[in-house]
Amino acid sequence: IVGKIETLARDAGLEGVTLAESDDSRTPPENYRRRKYSATLQPQEAEPLLTWINRALADIPGLELSSLEVQPGMKTLEGKPRFIGSVVFTRWERRNAP
C-alpha cells in the first residue's frame, strides 16, 4: 500500500513524498489492526496535493484521511502558494492468522 500511495503522489505531480507505515496505538477489534501511513510534506502546490489525496482515497479500498495539517510555505517562482505540513491516512486491515 505504501508503494501505491507514493506512486499516486508522483502521478499527481508531487515530489519527494515518502510514507512511514505504523500500527495505530488504539486497541483494535480482534483479528484486525489499524495501519497508519504518514507523510511529511515539503513545499507543495495545493492542486496536486488535493488531487493526490482524492486519488488515494478513491483507488485504495478502505483508506481514510485521518489528518491533514498544512501551513503556507515558500511560493513558486510564478508566485503560486505552496504548503508544508503532514498527511496521515489510516486503514483497517485483517491480521494474518497465527
Residue pairs with C-beta under 8 A, 6 or more apart in sequence:
1 21
1 35
1 37
1 60
1 63
1 91
2 19
2 21
2 37
4 56
4 59
4 60
5 19
5 37
5 39
5 56
5 60
5 63
5 89
6 17
6 18
6 19
8 52
8 55
8 56
8 59
9 17
9 39
9 52
9 56
10 17
11 52
11 55
12 48
12 49
12 51
12 52
12 55
13 45
13 48
13 51
14 44
14 48
14 49
14 52
15 42
15 44
16 42
17 39
17 41
17 52
18 39
19 37
19 38
19 39
20 37
20 38
20 39
21 35
21 36
21 37
22 35
22 36
22 38
23 33
23 34
23 35
23 36
24 33
24 34
24 35
24 36
24 90
26 34
28 34
28 92
31 94
31 95
32 92
32 93
32 94
32 95
33 92
33 93
33 95
34 90
34 91
34 92
34 93
35 90
35 91
35 92
35 93
36 66
36 88
36 89
36 90
37 63
37 88
37 89
37 90
37 91
38 86
38 87
38 88
38 89
39 86
39 87
39 88
40 85
40 86
41 49
41 70
41 83
41 84
41 85
41 86
41 87
42 84
43 73
43 74
43 82
43 83
43 84
44 73
44 82
44 83
44 84
45 76
45 80
45 81
45 82
45 83
46 81
46 82
46 83
49 70
49 83
53 65
53 68
53 87
56 63
56 89
57 63
57 64
57 65
60 91
62 91
62 92
62 93
63 89
63 90
63 91
64 89
64 90
64 91
65 87
65 88
65 89
66 88
66 89
66 90
67 86
67 87
67 88
68 85
68 86
68 87
68 88
69 85
69 86
69 87
70 83
70 84
70 85
71 83
71 84
71 85
72 81
72 82
72 83
72 84
73 81
73 82
73 83
73 84
74 82
75 81
75 82
76 82
